[in-house]
Amino acid sequence: MKHPLYQFVYCPVCGAKTFVERNEKAKSCTTCGFVYYFNPSSAVACFIHNAAGEILLVCRAKDPAKGTLDLPGGFVDMHESAEDAARREVKEETGLDITECRYLFPIPSLYMYSGFEVHTVDMFFECHVETFDGVHAEGDAAEIVILKKEELKPDDFGLMSIKQAIARYS
């Protein structure tokens, strides 16, 4: 397995090309002594139900896994709670304001962003809205897909953590 910082060659403090592996989760600069400990990024994904018991999904508009099914969600911004990120991401991708947001479980993952491996901890939430009226795909969502829970199939989803979450949730 590659070191999580294998793509970092230069020290982010002094710029020297002496940024070397310190241990399995850190690199250090032999020039200035800076030590960087790598930690995963936080991300959220939401199972959104309406009063009819349907689940709202999106089709991914961008790579990775463009064109596959996904749960609405994305990265947690700085100074934002996971619940706030869930509300913001759902609003950005679907136009919906969720009324309930209950944490379910986490799944660690790797997310390929512009050729760069981002280690993540994906936090899954169960959210509710009364109706899907007025929903529309925006941002990272190319289209909206509405299914019943029993129609969810992990292989229809492109991202590994989402596949695992669908299998666990179904």
C-alpha positions as YAML, in Angstrom:
chain: A
units: angstrom
residues:
- id: 1
  name: MET
  ca: [0.00, 0.00, 0.00]
- id: 2
  name: LYS
  ca: [1.28, 3.46, -0.91]
- id: 3
  name: HIS
  ca: [2.01, 6.02, 1.78]
- id: 4
  name: PRO
  ca: [-0.95, 8.46, 1.95]
- id: 5
  name: LEU
  ca: [1.41, 11.37, 1.27]
- id: 6
  name: TYR
  ca: [3.29, 9.74, -1.64]
- id: 7
  name: GLN
  ca: [2.21, 12.58, -3.95]
- id: 8
  name: PHE
  ca: [3.79, 15.22, -1.67]
- id: 9
  name: VAL
  ca: [7.45, 15.72, -2.55]
- id: 10
  name: TYR
  ca: [8.16, 19.25, -1.33]
- id: 11
  name: CYS
  ca: [7.90, 20.51, 2.25]
- id: 12
  name: PRO
  ca: [4.81, 22.77, 2.57]
- id: 13
  name: VAL
  ca: [6.69, 25.04, 5.01]
- id: 14
  name: CYS
  ca: [10.15, 25.64, 3.48]
- id: 15
  name: GLY
  ca: [9.67, 24.20, -0.03]
- id: 16
  name: ALA
  ca: [12.69, 21.90, 0.16]
- id: 17
  name: LYS
  ca: [12.58, 18.61, -1.73]
- id: 18
  name: THR
  ca: [13.50, 16.81, 1.50]
- id: 19
  name: PHE
  ca: [10.00, 15.75, 2.56]
- id: 20
  name: VAL
  ca: [10.40, 12.08, 3.53]
- id: 21
  name: GLU
  ca: [8.29, 9.36, 5.15]
- id: 22
  name: ARG
  ca: [8.44, 9.49, 8.93]
- id: 23
  name: ASN
  ca: [5.97, 6.66, 9.60]
- id: 24
  name: GLU
  ca: [2.83, 5.16, 8.03]
- id: 25
  name: LYS
  ca: [0.83, 8.40, 8.45]
- id: 26
  name: ALA
  ca: [3.36, 11.24, 8.49]
- id: 27
  name: LYS
  ca: [6.13, 12.86, 6.50]
- id: 28
  name: SER
  ca: [8.85, 15.16, 7.82]
- id: 29
  name: CYS
  ca: [11.23, 17.65, 6.31]
- id: 30
  name: THR
  ca: [14.88, 16.90, 6.90]
- id: 31
  name: THR
  ca: [15.71, 20.55, 6.15]
- id: 32
  name: CYS
  ca: [13.40, 22.51, 8.50]
- id: 33
  name: GLY
  ca: [12.06, 19.74, 10.74]
- id: 34
  name: PHE
  ca: [8.35, 20.23, 9.92]
- id: 35
  name: VAL
  ca: [6.24, 17.10, 10.52]
- id: 36
  name: TYR
  ca: [2.91, 16.65, 8.75]
- id: 37
  name: TYR
  ca: [0.44, 14.03, 10.01]
- id: 38
  name: PHE
  ca: [-2.03, 12.97, 7.38]
- id: 39
  name: ASN
  ca: [-5.72, 12.79, 8.38]
- id: 40
  name: PRO
  ca: [-8.73, 11.91, 6.24]
- id: 41
  name: SER
  ca: [-11.18, 14.49, 4.92]
- id: 42
  name: SER
  ca: [-14.76, 14.41, 6.14]
- id: 43
  name: ALA
  ca: [-17.60, 13.82, 3.70]
- id: 44
  name: VAL
  ca: [-21.35, 13.24, 4.02]
- id: 45
  name: ALA
  ca: [-23.91, 11.25, 2.03]
- id: 46
  name: CYS
  ca: [-27.67, 11.26, 2.59]
- id: 47
  name: PHE
  ca: [-30.45, 8.72, 2.28]
- id: 48
  name: ILE
  ca: [-33.39, 11.12, 1.74]
- id: 49
  name: HIS
  ca: [-36.92, 9.79, 2.29]
- id: 50
  name: ASN
  ca: [-40.24, 11.44, 1.55]
- id: 51
  name: ALA
  ca: [-43.57, 10.76, 3.29]
- id: 52
  name: ALA
  ca: [-44.39, 8.13, 0.61]
- id: 53
  name: GLY
  ca: [-41.31, 6.12, 1.63]
- id: 54
  name: GLU
  ca: [-39.39, 6.79, -1.56]
- id: 55
  name: ILE
  ca: [-35.64, 7.50, -1.60]
- id: 56
  name: LEU
  ca: [-34.11, 10.32, -3.62]
- id: 57
  name: LEU
  ca: [-30.87, 9.59, -5.46]
- id: 58
  name: VAL
  ca: [-28.79, 11.56, -7.92]
- id: 59
  name: CYS
  ca: [-26.90, 10.59, -11.04]
- id: 60
  name: ARG
  ca: [-23.30, 11.86, -10.88]
- id: 61
  name: ALA
  ca: [-22.53, 14.73, -13.26]
- id: 62
  name: LYS
  ca: [-18.74, 14.53, -12.83]
- id: 63
  name: ASP
  ca: [-15.95, 12.03, -12.41]
- id: 64
  name: PRO
  ca: [-15.18, 9.99, -10.52]
- id: 65
  name: ALA
  ca: [-17.96, 7.57, -11.49]
- id: 66
  name: LYS
  ca: [-19.73, 10.06, -13.78]
- id: 67
  name: GLY
  ca: [-23.14, 8.78, -14.89]
- id: 68
  name: THR
  ca: [-23.63, 6.36, -11.98]
- id: 69
  name: LEU
  ca: [-26.12, 6.60, -9.13]
- id: 70
  name: ASP
  ca: [-25.09, 8.36, -5.93]
- id: 71
  name: LEU
  ca: [-26.49, 9.66, -2.69]
- id: 72
  name: PRO
  ca: [-26.63, 13.45, -2.41]
- id: 73
  name: GLY
  ca: [-23.63, 14.67, -0.43]
- id: 74
  name: GLY
  ca: [-20.09, 15.92, -0.54]
- id: 75
  name: PHE
  ca: [-17.19, 17.24, 1.50]
- id: 76
  name: VAL
  ca: [-17.61, 18.97, 4.84]
- id: 77
  name: ASP
  ca: [-16.38, 22.57, 4.68]
- id: 78
  name: MET
  ca: [-14.13, 24.11, 7.31]
- id: 79
  name: HIS
  ca: [-16.03, 25.37, 10.38]
- id: 80
  name: GLU
  ca: [-19.08, 23.29, 9.39]
- id: 81
  name: SER
  ca: [-20.66, 20.39, 11.28]
- id: 82
  name: ALA
  ca: [-21.45, 17.16, 9.44]
- id: 83
  name: GLU
  ca: [-25.18, 17.85, 9.83]
- id: 84
  name: ASP
  ca: [-24.77, 21.35, 8.38]
- id: 85
  name: ALA
  ca: [-22.77, 19.88, 5.48]
- id: 86
  name: ALA
  ca: [-25.56, 17.36, 4.84]
- id: 87
  name: ARG
  ca: [-28.17, 20.14, 4.73]
- id: 88
  name: ARG
  ca: [-25.99, 22.34, 2.49]
- id: 89
  name: GLU
  ca: [-25.05, 19.55, 0.06]
- id: 90
  name: VAL
  ca: [-28.66, 18.35, -0.27]
- id: 91
  name: LYS
  ca: [-29.79, 21.92, -0.96]
- id: 92
  name: GLU
  ca: [-26.99, 22.47, -3.51]
- id: 93
  name: GLU
  ca: [-27.66, 19.23, -5.41]
- id: 94
  name: THR
  ca: [-31.45, 18.95, -5.19]
- id: 95
  name: GLY
  ca: [-32.93, 22.26, -4.02]
- id: 96
  name: LEU
  ca: [-34.51, 20.45, -1.05]
- id: 97
  name: ASP
  ca: [-34.52, 21.60, 2.57]
- id: 98
  name: ILE
  ca: [-34.31, 18.46, 4.71]
- id: 99
  name: THR
  ca: [-36.36, 18.45, 7.91]
- id: 100
  name: GLU
  ca: [-34.71, 15.64, 9.82]
- id: 101
  name: CYS
  ca: [-31.12, 14.50, 9.70]
- id: 102
  name: ARG
  ca: [-30.08, 11.42, 11.70]
- id: 103
  name: TYR
  ca: [-26.53, 10.05, 11.68]
- id: 104
  name: LEU
  ca: [-26.32, 6.37, 10.67]
- id: 105
  name: PHE
  ca: [-22.71, 5.15, 10.28]
- id: 106
  name: PRO
  ca: [-19.25, 5.97, 8.83]
- id: 107
  name: ILE
  ca: [-17.28, 4.24, 6.08]
- id: 108
  name: PRO
  ca: [-13.63, 5.07, 5.34]
- id: 109
  name: SER
  ca: [-12.92, 5.50, 1.64]
- id: 110
  name: LEU
  ca: [-10.60, 6.71, -1.11]
- id: 111
  name: TYR
  ca: [-11.94, 9.39, -3.44]
- id: 112
  name: MET
  ca: [-10.04, 10.18, -6.64]
- id: 113
  name: TYR
  ca: [-10.16, 13.94, -7.25]
- id: 114
  name: SER
  ca: [-8.37, 15.26, -10.35]
- id: 115
  name: GLY
  ca: [-5.90, 12.38, -10.22]
- id: 116
  name: PHE
  ca: [-5.27, 12.89, -6.52]
- id: 117
  name: GLU
  ca: [-6.23, 10.26, -3.91]
- id: 118
  name: VAL
  ca: [-8.22, 11.81, -1.09]
- id: 119
  name: HIS
  ca: [-8.65, 9.61, 1.97]
- id: 120
  name: THR
  ca: [-12.09, 10.27, 3.44]
- id: 121
  name: VAL
  ca: [-14.37, 9.28, 6.27]
- id: 122
  name: ASP
  ca: [-17.81, 9.24, 4.66]
- id: 123
  name: MET
  ca: [-20.58, 9.86, 7.19]
- id: 124
  name: PHE
  ca: [-24.01, 8.59, 6.21]
- id: 125
  name: PHE
  ca: [-27.25, 10.24, 7.29]
- id: 126
  name: GLU
  ca: [-30.93, 9.42, 7.00]
- id: 127
  name: CYS
  ca: [-32.89, 12.54, 6.12]
- id: 128
  name: HIS
  ca: [-36.56, 13.32, 5.61]
- id: 129
  name: VAL
  ca: [-38.70, 15.71, 3.60]
- id: 130
  name: GLU
  ca: [-42.47, 15.70, 3.26]
- id: 131
  name: THR
  ca: [-42.42, 15.64, -0.53]
- id: 132
  name: PHE
  ca: [-40.00, 15.64, -3.46]
- id: 133
  name: ASP
  ca: [-42.07, 18.35, -5.20]
- id: 134
  name: GLY
  ca: [-39.84, 21.03, -6.71]
- id: 135
  name: VAL
  ca: [-36.71, 18.85, -6.59]
- id: 136
  name: HIS
  ca: [-34.19, 19.53, -9.35]
- id: 137
  name: ALA
  ca: [-30.65, 18.39, -10.12]
- id: 138
  name: GLU
  ca: [-27.92, 21.00, -9.67]
- id: 139
  name: GLY
  ca: [-24.18, 21.19, -9.12]
- id: 140
  name: ASP
  ca: [-22.62, 17.73, -8.98]
- id: 141
  name: ALA
  ca: [-25.98, 16.07, -9.75]
- id: 142
  name: ALA
  ca: [-26.89, 15.48, -13.41]
- id: 143
  name: GLU
  ca: [-30.38, 14.14, -12.70]
- id: 144
  name: ILE
  ca: [-32.71, 13.04, -9.92]
- id: 145
  name: VAL
  ca: [-33.72, 9.38, -9.53]
- id: 146
  name: ILE
  ca: [-36.46, 8.30, -7.11]
- id: 147
  name: LEU
  ca: [-36.70, 4.66, -6.02]
- id: 148
  name: LYS
  ca: [-38.18, 2.50, -3.31]
- id: 149
  name: LYS
  ca: [-35.73, 1.11, -0.74]
- id: 150
  name: GLU
  ca: [-36.18, -2.44, -2.05]
- id: 151
  name: GLU
  ca: [-35.11, -1.27, -5.54]
- id: 152
  name: LEU
  ca: [-31.65, -0.15, -4.36]
- id: 153
  name: LYS
  ca: [-28.84, -2.27, -5.84]
- id: 154
  name: PRO
  ca: [-25.23, -1.60, -4.74]
- id: 155
  name: ASP
  ca: [-23.86, -2.36, -8.23]
- id: 156
  name: ASP
  ca: [-25.82, 0.60, -9.68]
- id: 157
  name: PHE
  ca: [-23.65, 2.99, -7.64]
- id: 158
  name: GLY
  ca: [-20.18, 4.04, -8.77]
- id: 159
  name: LEU
  ca: [-18.32, 4.95, -5.59]
- id: 160
  name: MET
  ca: [-17.10, 2.12, -3.34]
- id: 161
  name: SER
  ca: [-18.24, 3.64, -0.02]
- id: 162
  name: ILE
  ca: [-21.69, 4.33, -1.47]
- id: 163
  name: LYS
  ca: [-21.96, 0.71, -2.70]
- id: 164
  name: GLN
  ca: [-21.04, -0.46, 0.82]
- id: 165
  name: ALA
  ca: [-23.55, 1.92, 2.41]
- id: 166
  name: ILE
  ca: [-26.36, 0.79, 0.08]
- id: 167
  name: ALA
  ca: [-25.63, -2.86, 0.95]
- id: 168
  name: ARG
  ca: [-25.59, -2.03, 4.66]
- id: 169
  name: TYR
  ca: [-28.74, 0.13, 4.51]
- id: 170
  name: SER
  ca: [-30.88, -2.16, 2.31]
...
